Amino acid sequence: MPIIKFFAKFREEIGFGVLRLDVDNLSLNELIEVLARDYPKVRDFVKEGFLAVNRRIVRDTNTIVKRDDEVAFLPKFSGG
Amino acid sequence: MIKIQREDFSVEDLVEEMKRRSKNIGAVVTFLGVAREFSRGREVLELEYEVYEDMAVETLEEIRREAIEKFDVTDVFIVHRYGRIGINENIVLIVVGAVHRKEAFEACMFCIDEIKRRAPIWKKEKTKEGEFWV
């Protein structure tokens, strides 16, 4: 089951930081649609921030997510 | 050396450690980011930093390696704090050791710019008017 993580502003808006989803071999687009059924805000997160798969920023939402992957919804960064 | 930690750090200790890295270090440049009281016209009471730790460690390590290669400096330390940080407290420290000052300044500037651009770290400002992710 891929692990889905939300950080900072997105974590607060959705109300939790980590979720496990029982899917395999879905594109990021499909995964976003699965999540959006329960949490429609994720569509805004994608527009507003970045997606990371296995700790790397991914811009192509056709990227396939596998069972053991880690997907993160990241707001714009403000470190430093 | 890369560190992401809740606790404060000593600038002096890390500068001393950098000097000990090589007998050929002729310049040490540091950048210290500090929490300030006024931001966007609001009085800030406290900051809170959140970090995607695994990814941030990898990103900072990548920035460190790039800086060493690109500017041919001896070594780079990056320390970033997370959690609650009060006004005037330390947030981030970059220490660059090099043979000469020019590449040390350039590498230091490169590191802080790249941290702001690429590191998965977020700041929340707590003000009298409320709390804001910025």
Backbone of each chain as ProteinMPNN parsed JSONL, in Angstrom:
{"seq_chain_A": "MPIIKFFAKFREEIGFGVLRLDVDNLSLNELIEVLARDYPKVRDFVKEGFLAVNRRIVRDTNTIVKRDDEVAFLPKFSGG", "coords_chain_A": {"N_chain_A": [[0.84, -1.198, 0.0], [0.72, 2.11, -1.01], [2.204, 4.846, 0.742], [0.856, 7.868, 1.798], [1.682, 11.207, 2.229], [1.165, 14.304, 3.942], [2.092, 17.693, 4.309], [2.756, 20.484, 6.538], [0.914, 23.355, 5.755], [-0.891, 21.909, 4.108], [-1.188, 19.538, 5.541], [-2.473, 20.498, 7.823], [-4.832, 21.49, 6.682], [-6.067, 19.219, 5.648], [-6.229, 17.615, 7.798], [-4.746, 15.473, 8.756], [-1.558, 13.695, 8.726], [-0.539, 11.39, 7.524], [-1.444, 8.711, 5.38], [-2.576, 5.505, 4.385], [-3.016, 3.841, 1.34], [-4.964, 1.478, -0.345], [-3.945, 0.545, -3.005], [-2.403, -0.209, -6.206], [0.059, 0.247, -8.745], [-0.997, 2.624, -9.962], [-1.451, 5.636, -11.846], [-0.169, 8.894, -10.959], [-2.158, 10.776, -11.49], [-4.475, 9.146, -11.4], [-4.344, 8.286, -8.783], [-4.666, 10.705, -7.417], [-7.306, 11.237, -8.112], [-8.604, 9.114, -6.796], [-8.058, 9.762, -4.133], [-9.358, 12.228, -4.066], [-12.045, 11.657, -3.993], [-12.724, 11.275, -1.316], [-11.358, 13.378, -0.193], [-11.576, 16.198, -1.453], [-9.953, 18.454, -1.504], [-7.38, 17.753, -2.264], [-7.047, 18.164, -4.961], [-6.685, 20.9, -5.197], [-4.307, 21.105, -3.795], [-2.487, 19.96, -5.536], [-2.418, 21.853, -7.554], [-1.44, 24.043, -6.204], [0.991, 23.357, -4.938], [3.722, 21.021, -4.735], [4.37, 17.653, -5.917], [5.834, 14.772, -4.525], [7.515, 11.757, -5.195], [8.747, 9.078, -3.538], [10.543, 10.799, -2.218], [11.44, 12.543, -4.16], [10.892, 15.311, -6.265], [8.194, 15.227, -8.49], [7.02, 16.003, -11.639], [5.56, 15.03, -13.709], [2.45, 13.841, -13.974], [1.644, 11.45, -14.942], [3.233, 9.56, -13.96], [3.843, 6.369, -12.567], [2.612, 4.893, -9.611], [3.714, 2.657, -7.232], [3.146, -0.216, -5.072], [4.887, 0.012, -2.768], [5.627, 2.642, -2.699], [6.25, 6.087, -1.691], [4.263, 8.814, -1.487], [4.134, 12.318, -1.526], [2.449, 15.294, -0.622], [3.314, 18.524, -1.072], [3.428, 21.756, 0.167], [4.38, 25.037, -1.176], [7.789, 25.754, -0.608], [9.346, 27.145, 2.368], [11.693, 27.383, 3.784], [14.888, 28.119, 5.378]], "CA_chain_A": [[0.0, 0.0, 0.0], [1.538, 3.326, -0.979], [1.994, 5.724, 1.884], [0.615, 9.231, 1.304], [2.009, 12.148, 3.307], [0.805, 15.722, 3.761], [2.937, 18.497, 5.185], [2.545, 21.901, 6.867], [-0.425, 23.882, 5.493], [-1.748, 20.843, 3.559], [-1.467, 18.622, 6.647], [-3.492, 21.122, 8.679], [-6.106, 21.629, 5.966], [-6.711, 17.912, 5.438], [-6.501, 17.13, 9.154], [-3.836, 14.383, 9.165], [-0.285, 13.761, 8.019], [-0.176, 10.154, 6.824], [-2.572, 7.863, 4.997], [-2.193, 4.381, 3.535], [-4.047, 3.626, 0.346], [-4.855, 0.106, -0.824], [-3.917, 0.529, -4.481], [-1.082, -0.547, -6.756], [0.176, 0.533, -10.175], [-1.857, 3.7, -10.447], [-0.704, 6.861, -12.166], [-0.439, 9.94, -9.971], [-3.486, 11.326, -11.817], [-5.507, 8.235, -10.884], [-4.25, 8.315, -7.316], [-5.269, 11.974, -6.979], [-8.761, 11.092, -8.224], [-9.053, 8.22, -5.715], [-8.025, 10.558, -2.896], [-10.296, 13.354, -4.152], [-13.398, 11.202, -3.648], [-12.924, 11.564, 0.11], [-10.69, 14.627, 0.186], [-11.503, 16.988, -2.698], [-8.895, 19.468, -1.402], [-6.1, 17.342, -2.859], [-6.93, 18.754, -6.311], [-6.083, 22.241, -5.001], [-2.916, 20.928, -3.349], [-1.67, 19.686, -6.716], [-2.245, 23.13, -8.275], [-0.752, 25.02, -5.354], [2.309, 22.949, -4.433], [4.482, 20.019, -5.487], [4.219, 16.246, -5.543], [7.087, 14.022, -4.49], [7.413, 10.3, -5.104], [9.98, 8.566, -2.937], [11.373, 11.933, -1.808], [11.899, 13.298, -5.329], [9.806, 16.07, -6.889], [7.755, 14.646, -9.757], [6.113, 16.94, -12.305], [4.743, 14.278, -14.659], [1.428, 13.142, -13.185], [1.427, 10.098, -15.486], [4.149, 8.67, -13.23], [3.146, 5.238, -11.93], [2.886, 4.704, -8.189], [3.669, 1.235, -6.885], [2.726, -0.605, -3.729], [5.75, 0.452, -1.664], [6.076, 4.026, -2.892], [5.833, 7.131, -0.757], [3.834, 10.005, -2.24], [3.96, 13.43, -0.583], [1.881, 16.56, -1.091], [4.182, 19.517, -0.448], [3.177, 23.174, -0.15], [5.596, 25.766, -1.566], [8.765, 25.712, 0.499], [9.671, 28.44, 2.998], [12.801, 27.179, 4.728], [16.008, 29.055, 5.334]], "C_chain_A": [[0.87, 1.241, 0.0], [1.196, 4.169, 0.249], [1.878, 7.148, 1.346], [0.869, 10.184, 2.468], [1.608, 13.568, 2.932], [1.609, 16.543, 4.759], [2.395, 19.918, 5.377], [1.09, 22.319, 6.614], [-1.372, 22.79, 4.987], [-2.136, 19.85, 4.658], [-2.574, 19.201, 7.543], [-4.841, 21.186, 7.984], [-6.833, 20.295, 5.816], [-6.956, 17.197, 6.776], [-5.655, 15.947, 9.603], [-2.584, 14.433, 8.298], [0.022, 12.554, 7.153], [-1.431, 9.316, 6.556], [-2.022, 6.699, 4.189], [-3.34, 4.067, 2.611], [-3.862, 2.235, -0.248], [-4.971, 0.061, -2.344], [-2.506, 0.151, -4.935], [-1.091, -0.187, -8.236], [-0.836, 1.545, -10.693], [-0.97, 4.859, -10.875], [-1.001, 7.871, -11.062], [-1.809, 10.558, -10.211], [-4.596, 10.463, -11.222], [-5.529, 8.246, -9.354], [-4.901, 9.588, -6.748], [-6.796, 11.866, -7.041], [-9.329, 10.18, -7.139], [-9.112, 9.009, -4.401], [-9.119, 11.631, -2.897], [-11.744, 12.949, -3.856], [-13.704, 11.504, -2.186], [-12.386, 12.928, 0.508], [-10.512, 15.506, -1.051], [-10.398, 18.052, -2.686], [-7.603, 19.065, -2.113], [-5.919, 17.909, -4.277], [-6.295, 20.144, -6.227], [-4.612, 22.112, -4.609], [-1.997, 20.743, -4.563], [-1.394, 20.983, -7.481], [-1.317, 24.071, -7.513], [0.698, 24.658, -5.023], [3.008, 21.961, -5.35], [4.084, 18.622, -5.034], [5.599, 15.614, -5.512], [6.758, 12.535, -4.445], [8.771, 9.799, -4.636], [11.017, 9.683, -2.743], [12.017, 12.683, -2.98], [10.706, 14.04, -5.906], [9.482, 15.446, -8.252], [6.752, 15.599, -10.396], [5.173, 16.228, -13.27], [3.722, 13.444, -13.885], [0.993, 11.823, -13.835], [2.347, 9.078, -14.824], [3.361, 7.591, -12.484], [3.597, 5.084, -10.471], [2.68, 3.231, -7.843], [3.359, 1.045, -5.399], [3.579, 0.004, -2.602], [6.212, 1.9, -1.769], [5.547, 4.965, -1.805], [5.519, 8.382, -1.579], [3.603, 11.129, -1.246], [3.394, 14.651, -1.296], [2.584, 17.673, -0.33], [3.752, 20.93, -0.815], [4.48, 23.829, -0.61], [6.505, 25.897, -0.361], [9.007, 27.113, 1.08], [10.736, 28.266, 4.071], [13.849, 28.254, 4.595], [15.797, 30.227, 6.254]], "O_chain_A": [[1.681, 1.421, 0.909], [0.058, 4.193, 0.719], [2.699, 7.582, 0.538], [0.335, 9.993, 3.561], [1.698, 13.978, 1.774], [1.786, 16.141, 5.909], [1.693, 20.468, 4.528], [0.158, 21.735, 7.167], [-2.533, 22.748, 5.394], [-3.272, 19.378, 4.703], [-3.486, 18.489, 7.962], [-5.877, 20.963, 8.61], [-8.062, 20.244, 5.852], [-7.785, 16.291, 6.865], [-5.827, 15.462, 10.721], [-2.546, 15.117, 7.275], [0.751, 12.66, 6.167], [-2.339, 9.23, 7.382], [-1.101, 6.879, 3.391], [-4.497, 4.028, 3.029], [-2.75, 1.85, -0.611], [-5.971, -0.403, -2.892], [-1.553, 0.186, -4.157], [-2.119, -0.3, -8.904], [-1.453, 1.341, -11.738], [0.123, 5.047, -10.341], [-1.971, 7.719, -10.319], [-2.543, 10.836, -9.263], [-5.537, 10.976, -10.617], [-6.588, 8.22, -8.727], [-5.593, 9.544, -5.731], [-7.495, 12.339, -6.146], [-10.414, 10.439, -6.618], [-10.091, 8.93, -3.658], [-9.727, 11.91, -1.864], [-12.57, 13.794, -3.51], [-14.807, 11.937, -1.853], [-12.895, 13.559, 1.435], [-9.427, 15.556, -1.631], [-9.959, 18.499, -3.746], [-6.821, 19.925, -2.519], [-4.794, 18.11, -4.736], [-5.477, 20.518, -7.067], [-3.775, 22.907, -5.037], [-0.893, 21.285, -4.617], [-0.293, 21.194, -7.99], [-0.517, 24.797, -8.104], [1.536, 25.542, -4.846], [2.906, 22.044, -6.574], [3.546, 18.423, -3.945], [6.436, 15.889, -6.373], [5.838, 12.11, -3.745], [9.801, 10.064, -5.257], [12.195, 9.526, -3.063], [13.021, 13.373, -2.805], [9.622, 13.47, -6.026], [10.375, 15.176, -9.055], [5.753, 15.963, -9.775], [4.114, 16.754, -13.613], [4.076, 12.468, -13.224], [0.084, 11.157, -13.341], [2.255, 7.881, -15.092], [2.343, 7.874, -11.852], [4.785, 5.138, -10.153], [1.633, 2.644, -8.117], [3.318, 1.988, -4.609], [3.038, 0.459, -1.594], [7.086, 2.334, -1.019], [4.564, 4.686, -1.118], [6.381, 8.931, -2.265], [2.944, 10.924, -0.227], [3.797, 14.993, -2.408], [2.476, 17.768, 0.892], [3.716, 21.27, -1.997], [5.556, 23.252, -0.456], [6.049, 26.122, 0.76], [8.89, 28.121, 0.383], [10.695, 28.908, 5.121], [13.714, 29.183, 3.799], [16.651, 31.11, 6.335]]}, "seq_chain_B": "MIKIQREDFSVEDLVEEMKRRSKNIGAVVTFLGVAREFSRGREVLELEYEVYEDMAVETLEEIRREAIEKFDVTDVFIVHRYGRIGINENIVLIVVGAVHRKEAFEACMFCIDEIKRRAPIWKKEKTKEGEFWV", "coords_chain_B": {"N_chain_B": [[28.902, 17.921, 6.431], [25.628, 17.519, 7.459], [22.824, 18.652, 9.187], [19.659, 18.268, 10.679], [17.781, 19.558, 13.075], [16.141, 19.931, 16.284], [17.211, 21.316, 18.413], [19.188, 24.188, 19.429], [22.257, 25.523, 17.977], [25.864, 25.887, 18.076], [27.53, 28.483, 16.641], [30.181, 29.166, 16.765], [31.468, 26.74, 17.566], [31.06, 25.2, 15.266], [32.412, 26.638, 13.334], [35.007, 26.397, 14.309], [35.269, 23.639, 14.023], [35.199, 23.462, 11.265], [37.585, 24.794, 10.606], [39.395, 22.931, 11.448], [39.211, 20.993, 9.517], [41.022, 21.058, 7.417], [44.434, 21.882, 6.752], [44.78, 23.686, 4.868], [42.815, 25.574, 4.695], [41.872, 28.825, 4.036], [39.883, 30.6, 4.27], [36.838, 31.101, 5.942], [33.46, 31.216, 5.505], [30.363, 32.228, 6.811], [26.826, 31.827, 6.931], [24.174, 32.937, 8.807], [20.92, 32.41, 9.601], [18.321, 34.129, 11.197], [15.567, 34.44, 13.482], [13.289, 37.014, 12.954], [11.541, 39.936, 14.27], [9.585, 41.437, 12.887], [7.498, 40.863, 10.129], [6.28, 41.135, 6.919], [4.809, 43.369, 7.751], [3.648, 42.521, 10.083], [3.72, 41.808, 13.59], [5.769, 39.367, 14.777], [5.443, 36.678, 16.98], [6.517, 34.226, 17.423], [8.171, 31.552, 15.669], [7.371, 28.598, 13.768], [8.811, 25.745, 12.533], [8.388, 23.241, 10.07], [9.368, 20.071, 8.797], [10.087, 17.838, 6.113], [11.61, 15.279, 6.851], [13.266, 13.064, 5.872], [13.431, 13.592, 3.119], [14.426, 16.185, 3.178], [16.964, 15.885, 4.311], [18.226, 14.439, 2.283], [18.057, 16.338, 0.213], [19.527, 18.537, 1.243], [22.009, 17.358, 1.48], [22.555, 16.915, -1.191], [22.697, 19.57, -2.129], [24.901, 20.427, -0.686], [26.929, 18.769, -1.755], [26.873, 19.629, -4.435], [27.676, 22.308, -4.125], [30.306, 22.011, -3.192], [31.521, 20.78, -5.394], [30.964, 22.573, -7.549], [32.101, 25.049, -6.771], [34.542, 24.407, -5.864], [35.272, 24.236, -3.126], [36.517, 23.49, 0.22], [34.973, 22.233, 2.264], [31.517, 21.945, 3.345], [29.162, 22.842, 5.794], [25.849, 22.313, 6.8], [23.24, 23.345, 8.829], [19.963, 23.056, 9.925], [17.245, 24.171, 11.806], [14.186, 22.868, 13.322], [10.732, 22.938, 14.502], [9.624, 24.899, 17.345], [10.675, 28.25, 17.3], [12.037, 30.998, 18.8], [11.952, 34.663, 18.721], [14.879, 36.23, 17.54], [16.313, 33.916, 17.796], [18.49, 31.3, 16.477], [18.089, 29.97, 13.178], [19.037, 28.767, 10.764], [22.2, 27.595, 9.628], [25.039, 28.06, 7.629], [28.2, 26.926, 6.869], [31.119, 27.526, 5.199], [34.178, 26.303, 4.138], [37.21, 27.2, 2.575], [40.015, 27.526, 0.267], [40.395, 30.126, -0.647], [38.716, 33.362, -0.256], [36.792, 34.169, -2.197], [35.523, 31.979, -3.537], [34.417, 30.819, -1.317], [32.509, 32.693, -0.393], [30.799, 32.69, -2.627], [29.934, 30.013, -2.729], [28.566, 29.841, -0.321], [26.437, 31.638, -0.651], [25.169, 30.351, -2.791], [24.337, 27.989, -1.484], [22.416, 28.892, 0.48], [20.511, 30.087, -1.164], [19.681, 27.866, -2.705], [18.682, 26.181, -0.715], [16.413, 27.605, 0.093], [14.97, 27.413, -2.255], [14.709, 24.641, -2.815], [14.531, 22.908, -0.572], [12.46, 20.797, 1.399], [10.997, 22.362, 3.587], [9.079, 24.185, 5.918], [7.697, 27.273, 7.044], [5.931, 28.624, 9.756], [4.381, 31.538, 10.796], [3.71, 32.893, 13.898], [1.543, 35.216, 15.007], [0.1, 38.201, 16.553], [-2.224, 38.552, 15.201], [-2.909, 36.053, 14.362], [-2.085, 32.698, 13.105], [0.119, 31.91, 10.47], [1.013, 30.081, 7.607], [3.799, 30.637, 5.667]], "CA_chain_B": [[28.006, 17.619, 7.526], [24.255, 18.025, 7.33], [22.04, 18.336, 10.385], [18.335, 18.85, 10.844], [17.631, 19.307, 14.515], [15.26, 20.808, 17.044], [18.013, 22.102, 19.352], [20.037, 25.268, 18.935], [23.628, 25.09, 17.652], [26.879, 26.9, 18.36], [28.217, 28.918, 15.418], [31.619, 29.119, 17.057], [31.935, 25.343, 17.536], [31.064, 24.691, 13.896], [33.507, 27.328, 12.63], [36.239, 25.737, 14.779], [35.313, 22.316, 13.402], [35.557, 23.664, 9.846], [39.013, 25.129, 10.527], [40.166, 21.699, 11.672], [39.034, 20.054, 8.404], [42.181, 21.047, 6.528], [45.442, 22.911, 7.053], [44.837, 24.595, 3.719], [41.665, 26.49, 4.682], [42.294, 30.211, 4.225], [38.696, 31.433, 4.443], [35.601, 30.455, 6.382], [32.324, 32.13, 5.382], [29.155, 31.663, 7.425], [25.538, 32.523, 6.852], [23.309, 32.566, 9.924], [19.547, 32.926, 9.489], [17.819, 34.383, 12.553], [14.136, 34.795, 13.496], [13.112, 38.448, 13.227], [10.281, 40.266, 14.933], [8.564, 41.96, 11.986], [7.457, 40.239, 8.825], [5.1, 41.553, 6.15], [4.035, 44.34, 8.515], [3.04, 41.945, 11.292], [4.648, 41.504, 14.665], [5.847, 37.918, 14.937], [5.708, 36.289, 18.366], [7.294, 32.986, 17.417], [8.085, 30.805, 14.408], [7.393, 27.147, 13.898], [9.264, 25.133, 11.279], [8.081, 21.821, 9.856], [10.309, 19.559, 7.81], [9.933, 16.465, 5.6], [12.985, 15.056, 7.263], [14.049, 12.184, 4.98], [13.681, 14.285, 1.848], [15.251, 17.375, 3.443], [18.351, 15.432, 4.498], [18.756, 14.116, 0.943], [18.184, 17.587, -0.56], [20.643, 19.33, 1.777], [23.241, 16.634, 1.127], [22.751, 17.172, -2.614], [23.131, 20.974, -2.252], [26.27, 20.467, -0.152], [27.822, 18.16, -2.757], [26.922, 20.518, -5.607], [28.462, 23.503, -3.771], [31.72, 21.619, -3.113], [32.01, 20.543, -6.756], [30.828, 23.756, -8.415], [32.959, 26.169, -6.367], [35.828, 23.848, -5.459], [35.566, 24.582, -1.734], [37.019, 22.335, 0.973], [33.849, 21.522, 2.873], [30.329, 22.754, 3.655], [28.25, 22.331, 6.827], [24.518, 22.956, 6.802], [22.399, 22.968, 9.974], [18.658, 23.733, 9.901], [16.409, 23.757, 12.95], [12.743, 22.803, 13.132], [9.999, 23.117, 15.751], [9.351, 26.29, 17.738], [11.877, 29.084, 17.329], [11.684, 32.328, 19.303], [12.572, 35.822, 18.076], [16.337, 36.351, 17.74], [16.99, 32.606, 17.854], [19.075, 30.794, 15.233], [17.253, 29.077, 12.361], [19.832, 27.992, 9.81], [23.618, 27.988, 9.563], [25.879, 27.481, 6.571], [29.62, 27.216, 7.081], [31.901, 27.087, 4.04], [35.622, 26.444, 4.263], [37.846, 27.164, 1.249], [41.375, 28.058, 0.243], [40.281, 31.575, -0.811], [37.41, 33.893, 0.16], [35.796, 34.373, -3.268], [34.694, 30.781, -3.737], [33.678, 30.553, -0.078], [31.319, 33.561, -0.429], [29.896, 32.237, -3.697], [29.336, 28.729, -2.335], [27.651, 30.113, 0.79], [25.257, 32.25, -1.275], [24.537, 29.272, -3.55], [23.67, 27.066, -0.541], [21.191, 29.436, 1.092], [19.516, 30.247, -2.241], [19.162, 26.545, -3.088], [17.864, 25.685, 0.414], [15.109, 28.277, 0.011], [14.28, 26.973, -3.465], [14.537, 23.191, -3.006], [14.436, 22.041, 0.617], [11.083, 20.68, 1.884], [10.93, 22.924, 4.944], [8.016, 25.194, 5.905], [7.699, 28.189, 8.195], [4.668, 29.213, 10.189], [4.575, 32.71, 11.651], [2.657, 33.078, 14.896], [1.458, 36.655, 15.262], [-1.073, 38.589, 17.345], [-3.408, 38.446, 14.322], [-3.166, 34.652, 14.027], [-0.94, 31.904, 12.647], [0.145, 31.863, 9.008], [2.084, 29.414, 6.85], [4.241, 31.653, 4.694]], "C_chain_B": [[26.651, 18.302, 7.323], [23.537, 17.678, 8.616], [20.69, 19.028, 10.321], [17.951, 18.529, 12.276], [16.711, 20.327, 15.161], [16.089, 21.802, 17.871], [18.785, 23.22, 18.64], [21.437, 24.706, 18.651], [24.581, 26.217, 17.989], [27.633, 27.222, 17.074], [29.722, 28.752, 15.604], [32.177, 27.692, 16.968], [32.052, 24.836, 16.103], [32.136, 25.375, 13.05], [34.838, 26.678, 13.02], [36.402, 24.372, 14.105], [35.718, 22.433, 11.928], [37.056, 23.951, 9.718], [39.885, 23.891, 10.675], [40.091, 20.71, 10.5], [40.276, 19.943, 7.525], [43.154, 22.154, 6.93], [45.484, 23.967, 5.961], [43.616, 25.519, 3.633], [42.16, 27.905, 4.982], [41.114, 31.126, 4.459], [37.546, 30.567, 4.946], [34.497, 31.508, 6.288], [31.118, 31.459, 6.013], [27.944, 32.493, 7.034], [24.702, 32.008, 8.014], [21.954, 33.226, 9.721], [18.939, 32.98, 10.878], [16.346, 34.794, 12.467], [13.979, 36.274, 13.826], [11.676, 38.763, 13.652], [9.19, 40.74, 13.975], [8.651, 41.301, 10.623], [6.172, 40.665, 8.141], [4.185, 42.468, 6.967], [3.386, 43.791, 9.777], [4.099, 41.668, 12.336], [4.63, 39.993, 14.917], [6.219, 37.581, 16.384], [6.67, 35.106, 18.415], [7.178, 32.35, 16.028], [7.964, 29.322, 14.719], [7.762, 26.565, 12.534], [8.873, 23.665, 11.253], [8.982, 21.329, 8.731], [9.919, 18.138, 7.394], [11.345, 15.895, 5.716], [13.805, 14.211, 6.283], [14.413, 12.897, 3.679], [14.6, 15.482, 2.057], [16.715, 16.984, 3.629], [18.981, 15.141, 3.131], [18.994, 15.397, 0.13], [19.374, 18.407, -0.064], [21.977, 18.668, 1.443], [23.598, 16.882, -0.344], [23.289, 18.602, -2.837], [24.581, 21.099, -1.781], [27.268, 19.937, -1.188], [27.986, 19.055, -3.977], [27.81, 21.727, -5.326], [29.951, 23.169, -3.755], [32.301, 21.443, -4.516], [32.055, 21.813, -7.598], [31.848, 24.84, -8.071], [34.334, 25.712, -5.868], [36.229, 24.307, -4.045], [35.936, 23.319, -0.962], [35.878, 21.53, 1.587], [32.72, 22.501, 3.163], [29.561, 22.06, 4.773], [26.921, 23.07, 6.669], [23.745, 22.426, 8.011], [21.099, 23.749, 9.866], [17.839, 23.224, 11.081], [14.951, 23.605, 12.524], [12.075, 22.914, 14.496], [9.852, 24.596, 16.077], [10.655, 27.063, 17.887], [11.467, 30.506, 17.719], [12.423, 33.43, 18.554], [14.038, 35.925, 18.515], [17.073, 35.007, 17.821], [17.523, 32.211, 16.469], [18.103, 29.866, 14.51], [18.136, 28.156, 11.516], [21.265, 28.515, 9.796], [24.281, 27.267, 8.392], [27.311, 27.885, 6.874], [30.371, 26.656, 5.876], [33.376, 27.33, 4.328], [36.25, 26.312, 2.884], [39.266, 27.697, 1.351], [41.316, 29.588, 0.192], [38.846, 32.054, -0.566], [36.35, 33.91, -0.945], [34.889, 33.147, -3.432], [33.885, 30.433, -2.483], [32.401, 31.403, -0.028], [30.314, 33.039, -1.451], [29.182, 30.94, -3.306], [28.298, 28.928, -1.24], [26.34, 30.687, 0.253], [24.462, 31.185, -2.043], [23.734, 28.371, -2.596], [22.384, 27.659, 0.012], [20.111, 29.642, 0.027], [18.877, 28.9, -2.599], [18.318, 25.936, -1.967], [16.468, 26.296, 0.319], [14.295, 27.739, -1.165], [13.87, 25.497, -3.421], [14.253, 22.368, -1.766], [13.0, 22.003, 1.155], [10.986, 21.052, 3.373], [9.919, 24.072, 4.877], [8.02, 25.989, 7.196], [6.291, 28.674, 8.482], [4.998, 30.399, 11.089], [3.405, 32.807, 12.615], [2.653, 34.551, 15.292], [0.242, 36.936, 16.138], [-2.359, 38.44, 16.53], [-3.731, 36.999, 13.954], [-1.909, 33.957, 13.545], [-1.003, 31.739, 11.139], [1.303, 31.031, 8.502], [2.518, 30.395, 5.771], [5.073, 31.021, 3.588]], "O_chain_B": [[26.566, 19.5, 7.052], [23.623, 16.546, 9.093], [20.584, 20.202, 9.963], [17.813, 17.362, 12.645], [16.527, 21.434, 14.656], [15.723, 22.969, 18.01], [18.997, 23.188, 17.428], [21.76, 23.58, 19.028], [24.166, 27.362, 18.167], [28.289, 26.358, 16.49], [30.43, 28.265, 14.723], [33.227, 27.467, 16.367], [33.004, 24.138, 15.756], [32.704, 24.757, 12.15], [35.691, 26.439, 12.166], [37.493, 23.994, 13.678], [36.478, 21.613, 11.414], [37.72, 23.417, 8.829], [40.972, 23.81, 10.104], [40.81, 19.711, 10.482], [40.557, 18.887, 6.959], [42.746, 23.222, 7.388], [46.133, 25.004, 6.102], [43.406, 26.173, 2.612], [42.773, 28.162, 6.018], [41.291, 32.294, 4.807], [37.308, 29.464, 4.453], [34.586, 32.565, 6.913], [30.868, 30.274, 5.789], [28.037, 33.705, 6.834], [24.538, 30.801, 8.188], [21.852, 34.452, 9.675], [19.02, 32.019, 11.644], [15.929, 35.422, 11.493], [14.473, 36.74, 14.852], [10.746, 37.986, 13.432], [8.008, 40.486, 14.207], [9.727, 41.192, 10.036], [5.092, 40.565, 8.724], [2.96, 42.369, 6.895], [2.658, 44.507, 10.465], [5.238, 41.334, 12.008], [3.587, 39.422, 15.232], [7.176, 38.123, 16.937], [7.511, 34.994, 19.307], [6.207, 32.583, 15.307], [8.388, 28.85, 15.773], [7.12, 26.849, 11.523], [8.997, 22.944, 12.243], [9.318, 22.085, 7.82], [9.478, 17.339, 8.22], [12.159, 16.015, 4.8], [14.912, 14.597, 5.906], [15.546, 12.817, 3.204], [15.456, 15.766, 1.219], [17.608, 17.683, 3.152], [20.113, 15.54, 2.856], [20.009, 15.523, -0.556], [20.149, 18.918, -0.873], [22.959, 19.351, 1.156], [24.766, 17.036, -0.699], [24.21, 18.813, -3.626], [25.386, 21.792, -2.403], [28.297, 20.555, -1.462], [29.091, 19.222, -4.494], [28.603, 22.13, -6.177], [30.768, 23.949, -4.244], [33.413, 21.887, -4.801], [33.047, 22.095, -8.27], [32.4, 25.48, -8.966], [35.177, 26.53, -5.5], [37.368, 24.709, -3.806], [35.698, 22.207, -1.434], [35.821, 20.308, 1.452], [32.925, 23.713, 3.219], [29.33, 20.852, 4.723], [26.881, 24.279, 6.438], [23.611, 21.216, 8.194], [21.122, 24.972, 9.731], [17.749, 22.021, 11.326], [14.533, 24.144, 11.499], [12.751, 22.978, 15.522], [9.944, 25.445, 15.191], [11.608, 26.597, 18.512], [10.649, 31.133, 17.045], [13.394, 33.17, 17.843], [14.379, 35.736, 19.682], [18.3, 34.967, 17.904], [17.071, 32.715, 15.441], [17.39, 29.082, 15.136], [17.998, 26.934, 11.551], [21.509, 29.714, 9.933], [24.116, 26.064, 8.19], [27.594, 29.06, 7.109], [30.275, 25.468, 5.569], [33.771, 28.43, 4.715], [35.882, 25.428, 2.11], [39.67, 28.244, 2.377], [42.073, 30.269, 0.885], [37.893, 31.279, -0.651], [35.167, 33.696, -0.682], [33.663, 33.26, -3.461], [32.813, 29.834, -2.569], [31.336, 30.903, 0.334], [29.119, 32.957, -1.168], [27.98, 30.79, -3.526], [27.266, 28.258, -1.232], [25.259, 30.265, 0.664], [23.236, 31.13, -1.952], [22.584, 28.035, -2.878], [21.353, 26.986, 0.012], [18.931, 29.4, 0.284], [17.662, 28.816, -2.773], [17.338, 25.245, -2.244], [15.465, 25.594, 0.449], [13.072, 27.625, -1.078], [12.808, 25.135, -3.928], [13.779, 21.238, -1.879], [12.386, 23.053, 1.347], [10.906, 20.201, 4.259], [9.897, 24.834, 3.911], [8.302, 25.471, 8.277], [5.556, 29.078, 7.581], [5.792, 30.283, 12.023], [2.246, 32.805, 12.199], [3.629, 35.064, 15.84], [-0.546, 36.037, 16.432], [-3.439, 38.231, 17.084], [-4.738, 36.749, 13.292], [-0.817, 34.525, 13.565], [-2.068, 31.459, 10.589], [2.446, 31.239, 8.908], [1.681, 30.925, 5.041], [5.529, 31.72, 2.683]]}, "name": "protein", "num_of_chains": 2, "seq": "MPIIKFFAKFREEIGFGVLRLDVDNLSLNELIEVLARDYPKVRDFVKEGFLAVNRRIVRDTNTIVKRDDEVAFLPKFSGGMIKIQREDFSVEDLVEEMKRRSKNIGAVVTFLGVAREFSRGREVLELEYEVYEDMAVETLEEIRREAIEKFDVTDVFIVHRYGRIGINENIVLIVVGAVHRKEAFEACMFCIDEIKRRAPIWKKEKTKEGEFWV"}
